[in-house]
Amino acid sequence: MAATGAAALAQSAARYPSQPVTIVVPFAAGSAADGMTRLCAQELTRKLGQSFVVENIGGASGTIGTDKVARSAPDGYNLVIASGATVTVAPYLFPNLPYDPKRLVPVSTMGDSPIVVAVPAKSPIRSLAELVAAARAAPGKLSFGSGGSGSAAHIAAEVFQWKTGTRFTHVPYRGVAASVPDLAAGRLDALFVSYPAVRPMTQAGSIRVLAVASEKRSDMVGMQVPTAAEAGVKDYVQSAWNGLMGPAGLPDEIVSKLNAALNEILRDPAIVKRLAGMGMTPIPGTPAEFAKRIDDETGEMQALTKITNISAN
């Protein structure tokens, strides 16, 4: 029976895709990852001749949607958008994580966006140095929002506190997009978040970006915005990445077909331009390169969770 099942899976892989494919975004709609996925799904539909449908299944820092795909048949018709929150941090936050991230199959990295430090435009804090000084003067008084424990915004904030010797109060939301209006309204003091999340309200003048957590200044964020190092916080480099993964046992033929199609999409100048408009930098690559990135970051996150306050609470 096992041989028969393997043969059937091989035949199905050769015909893939022969029916609509669901890509689960394990976060709320409206994020940069969501926008990137919808764009790529449209292009995959065009290239591969079957509908690629995006489904948002948020909750528990992305682990609910990820678990649904992890439990699905390895036939390529249920895929998931992965992030650090769901595959490199979750094992250290959730002792009873219902899936094993190491068993998920890497298909391709997709996009990356820089982390920025942002405050309300009406805040008296006008520089990163002033933010650090205010946080040191009153430990725990200033608040930051995130998309939930273990999310990119939470990790970025914890690393910032570690690097600067400060302590903020964490306010987790069900998706980082929900925290942005509260920042603009002054109900939060800061966000350490991927730039696309705050870009519209930054351009509207209700949010001020103090620094970008990258090695160099970013055209995407604005060349007038200093790096964290230039603003006084050394070695603070953070970004939010996403990639496509499938359940354990996903055949190599399907992985190769999806990887090749995604790499063509992510190298298309027109797509690169549209992603830049979303605040995303495409990162095409091989499944092996994606696997190495996950392995490297998993080790870093294991060390980080031991020396910071990152927890599931």
MOHU-V884882 format. One record per residue. N is the residue number from 0. SS is DSSP state (H for helix, E for strand, C for the rest). PSI is psi in degrees with one decimal (999 if undefined). D_FIRST is the distance of its C-alpha to the first C-alpha in Angstrom with 1 decimal. Layout:
n = (N	N)
ss = (SS	SS)
psi = (PSI	PSI)
d_first = (D_FIRST	D_FIRST)
//
This chain:
n = (0	1	2	3	4	5	6	7	8	9	10	11	12	13	14	15	16	17	18	19	20	21	22	23	24	25	26	27	28	29	30	31	32	33	34	35	36	37	38	39	40	41	42	43	44	45	46	47	48	49	50	51	52	53	54	55	56	57	58	59	60	61	62	63	64	65	66	67	68	69	70	71	72	73	74	75	76	77	78	79	80	81	82	83	84	85	86	87	88	89	90	91	92	93	94	95	96	97	98	99	100	101	102	103	104	105	106	107	108	109	110	111	112	113	114	115	116	117	118	119	120	121	122	123	124	125	126	127	128	129	130	131	132	133	134	135	136	137	138	139	140	141	142	143	144	145	146	147	148	149	150	151	152	153	154	155	156	157	158	159	160	161	162	163	164	165	166	167	168	169	170	171	172	173	174	175	176	177	178	179	180	181	182	183	184	185	186	187	188	189	190	191	192	193	194	195	196	197	198	199	200	201	202	203	204	205	206	207	208	209	210	211	212	213	214	215	216	217	218	219	220	221	222	223	224	225	226	227	228	229	230	231	232	233	234	235	236	237	238	239	240	241	242	243	244	245	246	247	248	249	250	251	252	253	254	255	256	257	258	259	260	261	262	263	264	265	266	267	268	269	270	271	272	273	274	275	276	277	278	279	280	281	282	283	284	285	286	287	288	289	290	291	292	293	294	295	296	297	298	299	300	301	302	303	304	305	306	307	308	309	310	311	312)
ss = (C	H	H	H	H	H	H	H	H	H	H	H	H	H	H	C	C	C	C	C	E	E	E	E	E	C	C	C	C	C	C	H	H	H	H	H	H	H	H	H	H	H	H	H	H	H	H	H	C	C	C	E	E	E	E	E	C	C	C	H	H	H	H	H	H	H	H	H	H	H	C	C	C	C	C	C	C	E	E	E	E	E	C	H	H	H	H	H	H	H	H	H	H	C	C	C	C	C	C	C	H	H	H	C	E	E	E	E	E	E	E	E	E	E	E	E	E	E	E	E	C	C	C	C	C	C	C	H	H	H	H	H	H	H	H	H	H	C	C	C	C	C	E	E	E	E	C	C	C	C	C	H	H	H	H	H	H	H	H	H	H	H	H	H	C	C	C	C	E	E	E	E	C	C	C	C	H	H	H	H	H	H	H	H	C	C	C	C	C	E	E	E	E	E	H	H	H	H	H	H	H	H	H	C	C	C	E	E	E	E	E	E	C	C	C	C	C	C	C	C	C	C	C	C	C	C	E	C	C	C	C	C	C	C	C	C	C	C	E	E	E	E	E	E	E	E	C	C	C	C	C	H	H	H	H	H	H	H	H	H	H	H	H	H	H	H	H	C	H	H	H	H	H	H	H	H	H	H	C	C	E	E	C	C	C	C	H	H	H	H	H	H	H	H	H	H	H	H	H	H	H	H	H	H	H	H	H	C	C	C	C	C	C)
psi = (-39.0	-41.9	-40.2	-43.1	-40.1	-40.3	-41.1	-40.1	-38.6	-41.9	-40.7	-39.5	-37.4	-29.1	-3.2	138.3	139.4	5.8	168.2	145.9	134.4	127.2	114.5	125.0	110.6	30.5	168.5	153.2	153.1	-7.7	167.1	-39.6	-38.2	-47.7	-43.4	-43.4	-42.1	-39.8	-47.3	-34.7	-40.1	-42.7	-36.9	-38.6	-44.7	-40.6	-38.2	-3.3	10.4	155.1	132.0	112.8	132.7	131.3	124.3	120.7	90.8	179.0	146.6	47.9	33.0	-3.2	-23.7	-50.6	-38.4	-40.6	-37.8	-44.2	-39.5	-30.9	-5.4	166.7	142.8	56.1	2.5	2.8	-1.9	114.2	166.1	145.8	119.0	157.6	174.4	-35.9	-36.5	-21.4	-20.8	-22.5	-40.5	-39.7	-24.9	-7.9	-35.1	100.7	-29.2	37.9	125.9	-6.9	160.2	107.8	-29.2	-17.3	-13.0	146.7	118.2	131.4	-55.3	141.2	155.2	-56.6	161.4	144.1	143.3	145.5	135.9	157.9	120.6	149.9	166.1	145.7	-29.1	0.5	143.4	-11.9	119.8	1.9	163.7	-37.5	-39.0	-36.1	-44.6	-44.6	-42.3	-39.7	-37.2	-32.6	-27.2	77.4	128.0	-8.3	-41.6	146.1	153.6	149.3	164.0	173.3	15.1	163.0	128.8	-4.9	166.1	-39.3	-35.4	-46.6	-45.4	-38.7	-40.8	-39.8	-40.3	-46.2	-41.6	-44.3	-29.4	-5.7	35.6	168.7	118.8	167.7	125.6	129.1	98.3	143.4	166.5	73.7	133.7	-28.2	-31.2	-20.7	-21.6	-46.2	-33.8	-34.1	-48.1	-34.4	-6.7	9.6	-14.5	154.1	-25.7	158.8	141.4	92.7	157.2	138.9	-39.2	-30.7	-34.2	-1.4	-50.0	-44.4	-23.2	-45.1	-28.4	-10.7	11.8	-7.1	141.1	127.4	122.7	-34.4	159.5	134.0	61.4	168.2	-35.5	161.0	153.2	126.6	-35.4	-44.9	-34.9	125.9	-11.8	-13.6	122.5	159.0	163.1	-39.4	-43.4	-30.2	2.3	-1.2	101.1	151.4	26.7	91.5	115.8	146.5	162.8	120.6	160.0	151.5	171.3	131.9	163.4	174.3	160.0	138.2	0.6	122.6	145.9	-34.8	-38.9	-42.6	-46.4	-41.5	-44.7	-41.4	-44.7	-43.1	-43.5	-39.7	-38.7	-43.4	-47.3	-12.6	-3.4	121.4	-35.7	-37.8	-41.1	-42.3	-42.4	-38.3	-38.6	-36.8	-22.3	-6.9	22.2	142.3	121.7	142.7	76.0	158.7	178.0	160.5	-36.9	-39.7	-38.5	-44.2	-41.0	-40.8	-43.0	-45.0	-46.0	-45.4	-33.3	-41.9	-40.4	-41.1	-33.2	-43.1	-40.6	-42.1	-17.8	-22.4	-0.1	-175.9	19.0	123.0	171.7	-1.7	999)
d_first = (0.0	3.8	5.4	5.0	6.2	8.6	9.8	10.5	12.3	14.2	15.4	16.4	18.3	20.1	21.4	22.3	24.1	23.6	24.7	27.1	26.5	27.8	29.6	30.6	34.0	34.1	37.8	40.4	41.3	44.3	43.5	43.7	40.0	39.5	42.0	40.4	36.9	38.2	40.0	37.0	34.8	37.3	37.3	33.5	33.6	36.2	34.5	30.9	31.6	29.8	31.3	31.0	32.1	33.6	33.1	35.4	34.0	36.7	37.4	37.3	38.1	35.2	32.5	31.6	30.6	28.9	26.8	25.7	24.3	22.9	20.8	19.6	16.5	16.8	17.3	21.1	22.4	23.7	25.9	28.8	32.2	32.6	36.0	37.5	37.6	33.9	32.5	35.4	37.6	35.4	34.0	37.6	38.7	36.0	35.0	32.3	30.9	27.7	25.9	26.0	27.9	26.8	23.2	24.3	24.1	27.6	28.1	31.9	35.1	37.0	40.4	42.9	46.1	49.0	49.9	53.5	55.8	57.3	59.9	61.6	64.2	66.8	66.0	69.0	66.5	66.9	65.4	62.7	65.4	66.8	63.4	63.0	66.6	66.1	63.0	64.7	67.7	65.9	62.5	60.0	62.3	60.7	57.3	54.3	51.5	47.8	44.5	43.5	43.1	41.4	41.9	43.5	46.8	46.7	45.8	48.6	51.1	50.2	50.6	53.9	55.2	54.3	56.0	59.1	59.5	59.5	58.0	57.0	55.6	52.0	51.4	47.7	46.9	43.8	43.6	46.3	47.6	48.9	51.1	52.9	55.2	56.2	57.1	59.2	60.9	61.7	59.6	57.8	59.7	57.2	53.7	51.9	49.6	48.1	50.9	49.2	49.3	53.1	54.0	55.1	57.3	58.6	59.7	61.2	63.3	62.0	60.1	61.4	59.2	60.8	58.7	55.5	53.3	52.8	54.3	56.3	57.8	55.6	56.6	54.1	55.8	59.2	61.1	63.7	61.2	61.4	58.6	58.3	59.8	62.7	63.2	63.4	59.9	58.7	55.1	53.8	51.1	48.3	46.1	43.2	40.2	37.0	33.9	30.6	27.3	23.7	21.0	19.2	16.6	18.6	18.0	21.1	21.7	22.3	24.4	26.4	27.0	28.2	30.2	32.0	32.9	34.1	36.2	37.9	38.6	40.0	42.2	43.7	47.4	47.4	44.5	46.1	49.2	47.6	45.8	49.1	50.5	48.0	48.9	45.7	45.4	42.3	40.4	38.0	36.1	33.0	29.9	31.1	34.6	33.3	31.3	34.5	36.5	34.3	34.4	38.1	38.9	36.7	38.9	42.0	41.0	40.4	43.9	45.4	44.1	45.9	49.2	49.3	49.1	45.7	44.0	41.9	45.1)
//
